[in-house]
Amino acid sequence: MTNFEKFYNKEIKLKNFLKEVGGMNKAELVKRMAEIAEVPKATAEKLLDAFMKAVEEAVSKGEKVVLVGFGSFEVVRRAERAGRNPRTGEPLKISAKKVVKFRPGKKLREVVLKS
């Protein structure tokens, strides 16, 4: 078996695994949004892209984006911390950095608990 075949088989297995555990990619999300809103897929994709762009712009400015019931996106600062190189076990310093954090809202948490 060639390396390409091994890689391709792993990709197929990963995609099947994600489908089994309920993973959804962008194309599937766009399709579902189009069905729910009863609009063409192209319109749903433009709306999703606009949503993502608006969230990106807000968090890049340090603003918090709150969608009541769904959740919120905000930038948080992670402190510098000690870590280890997984290959060598050598201690190293992990630099402080900013990351985007999503916190689910009450309604979303309740939906997840019921499923």
DADAQUI-V803933 format. One record per residue. PSI is psi in whole degrees, -180 to 180 (none if undefined). Layout:
psi
PSI
PSI
This chain:
psi
132
165
-39
-45
-40
-46
-46
-43
-39
-41
-43
-45
-41
-45
-43
-40
-46
-39
-38
-39
4
21
148
126
180
-44
-41
-38
-44
-44
-46
-41
-42
-40
-46
-45
-7
52
163
155
-38
-40
-44
-40
-41
-41
-42
-44
-41
-41
-49
-40
-43
-41
-44
-46
-44
-49
-29
-23
-1
10
153
135
119
124
98
128
-32
-54
-174
149
133
157
130
154
124
133
158
143
165
144
-173
143
121
-27
-45
-18
2
133
145
165
127
119
154
149
165
140
156
133
135
129
117
146
174
-48
-43
-42
-41
-40
-43
-42
-34
-24
none
